[in-house]
Amino acid sequence: MDLRNIEDSLATWPPLARLGITRRAFLRFTTIAGSGLTLGAIIPASAAKKSGLTVLGIEGTPGDFSTPFVRIDPDNTVTVICKHVEAGQGVWTGLPAVVAEELDASWGQMRAESSPAKVPTYGNFAFGPKGNVQGTGGSTSMANSWDQLRHAGAYARAMLVQAAANRWKVPASEITVSDGVVSHKSGKKATFGELAAAAGKLSLPAEVKLKDPSQFKLIGSEKKLPRLDSHSKSTGTQQFAIDVMLPDMMTALVLRPPRFGAKVQSIDSAAAKAVPGVVDVVQIPRGVAVVARDTWAAKKGREALKVSWDESGAEKRGTDAIFKEYRQLSGGAEAVKVENRGDADATLKKAAKVIDVEFEFPYLAHAPMEPLTAVARLSADKCEVWAGCQFHTIDQANAAQASGLKPEQVVIYTLAAGGTFGRRANAESDYIVEAVSIAKATGGKYPVRLIWTREDDITGGRYRPATYHHVIAGLSQDGKLIALKQDVVNQSIMAGTPMAGMIKDGVDPTSVEGGTAEQYDVENAHVTWTQAKVGVPILWWRSVGHTHTAFVKEVLIDELAEAAGKDPVAYRLSLLEKHPRQAAVLKLAAEKAGWDKPFANGQAGPKGARRGRGIAVHESFNSVVAHAVEVTVNDGTIKVDRVVTAVDCGIAVTPDVVRAQMQSCIGYGLSAALYGKISLTDGRVDQTNFHQYRVLRINEMPPVIEIHILPSTNPPTGVGEPGTPPIAPAVANAVRAATGIKLHKLPFDLAAAKATKT
């Protein structure tokens, strides 16, 4: 998926078009000092005033030296203004590390805080060259901010040096900076805080020289940098949306329809209003809100509320019926061509061996630890929102539309988010709009804190699309993969949203990205996609389409290797001649896992337990990850004993964070592989909470996880998502090696798979 298309796709969307970013303003912003976006983004506030320029994004920001991205205060703290939400992925550590490196700051003086929702100042240029969309997603935070923040740090350093040179009346070339101290060989020293005021009055230097990677002291260092949010999170002082307390604030819960697509027909609110603490019951577009003085009263009021629903347009099918339709649609008249290389049909007819297999993937909930929460305060000319926003610009535009105000009248205070995995980044800004809609429906009499309970999150959320794959692969006499036919059926995440412009030639890239024909060398390939029409709300889920395409690709390749009598690693390498990064990562994972050493695949152990090992490699979000795993299968249960991971993510800015994200991806992916499933009966979601929607427990994590990062001097690429896609297929391959059972349906069910002829 080309994320750069997001900006173009949203260009004509009315709420976003109302943001009023003119060509003149854009050019003014991007050509300050003739240095393009990066320099325009780090002009000091005082220098901007001196030159008569307006620096977008600075509105009375405190500090003796202030830019949209760096602020130095008199107390010698350096604060990095982060345009990406901190949702546990570590951007409040990684992004400040980039600035600290070029600034030669001490890590102890670094701080992080969220930026305002304002474009193009804080636009994500991975979403488009104009920076008209601010958001966090697609594992782009570090990749997008890398060059921008390096320049921010380098320019701040140069101006501090010049301020010291002016004060001490010495050449700037004789001044050094180390660990936040500016020094001269004469013995004169000063802290950043002491020089900030003087530096803030200087004009921007004509240019700065960035460090050569060989000079990095913090970036890439194996010396762990304490995460800047660790203290607040471990002491309970980190503020999330649920912690916001405003004068006269009320709490709201929403009763949503039990079937997706249903609408309110009638409301009997008498019993709800009789609950002590309930102050209002109002209808909003997505249901009926009960507003109360506290969460308990809102919950009891919602339970007492009586609503009749018009289900004439609701989705009433169950999961089995949906997948039955998917199988019927596969490769049919509505199928759209994704890839057509060579002649797959003719080659399959001549193949020495043909493998025909079907794969099924269920709906999956995001289930972040912090369910959706937002606070809204509305007045006649201003709408304020407090939330862990992931799509700032879209949330701002949708909040404006819901409140009847202009986007520039909407102020978003971005707080830390307790996980998201894509859930907070939806085109409708559902939870933001709900909060604003309640505030509007109640006349703005009080601020409103909307809380989604865990049950709301599981039963009324947006899910990773249920997906069906039908694959036919042909081998030559010597075991080479010579032909591939693949049909994919699922709902489109982009269709019907402002991002529909990203659909090209009838294909939603989020449905097919990372497929077998894309990542392996196959001379004859025919791939199609069919858009299913189902009324279940869907959304990107951690690593989006790669979650199912990687599984199909890596399980298929492993089974082809077995059919060809080849080693799984060697077989993959024979298909990766045009993909050197994938080959290098695969080799590293195999080497560190001891793949060349004997392993008793399938050998029965104590009480009939069998062990197996498997491997998988996949590229997503410009990073490559391979997992080699060892499992024990006993009495129908799968225990993952060891995971050896190799990752190529360009420069690993903070290796400790990279490893943490790989571990997170492993845990998240194993949850989906072993347990994850949202099912429907007659259109109603069967699962309500974690007792039914199981996630991996801490005692179920692999006891041994080894993360190996390929050394690189290339710019950083994503790490928040790429570790998820290859873990499930690696486990499936290990289970097959241990038991001979082929797993083609998630979550894994060994008994069902064993009973199915494959």
Secondary structure, DSSP 8 states (H G I E B T S, - for coil): --TTHHHHHHTT-HHHHTT---HHHHHHHHTGGG-HHHHHTT--HHHHHHHT---TT-SS--SSEE-SSEEE-TTS-EEEEESS--SSSSHHHHHHHHHHHHHT--GGGEEEEE--S-TTTT--TTS-TT-------TT-HHHHHHHHHHHHHHHHHHHHHHHHHHHHTS-GGGEEEETTEEEETTS-EEEHHHHHHHHHTS---S------GGG-SSTT-SS----TTHHHHHHT----GGG---TT-EEEEEE--SSTT-EEEEEE-HHHHTSTTEEEEEEETTEEEEEESSHHHHHHHHHH-EEEEE-TTS----HHHHHHHHHHHTTSTT-EEEEEES-HHHHHHH-SEEEEEEEEE-BB----SS--EEEEEE-SS-EEEEE--SSHHHHHHHHHHHHTS-GGGEEEEE---S--TTTT--TT-HHHHHHHHHHHHTTTSS-EEEE--HHHHHHSS-BB--EEEEEEEEE-TTS-EEEEEEEEEE--SSTTSTTGGG-BTTB-HHHHTT-HHHHS--SSEEEEEEE----S-B---TTTTHHHHHHHHHHHHHHHHHHHT--HHHHHHHT-TT-HHHHHHHHHHHHHHTTTS---TT-B-GGG-EEEEEEEEEEETTEEEEEEEEEEEETTEEEEEEEEEEEE-SS-SSHHHHHHHHHHHHHHHHHHHHT--B-EETTEES--STTTS----GGGS-SEEEEEE----S-----SSTTSTTHHHHHHHHHHHHH-----BSS--HHHHHHS--
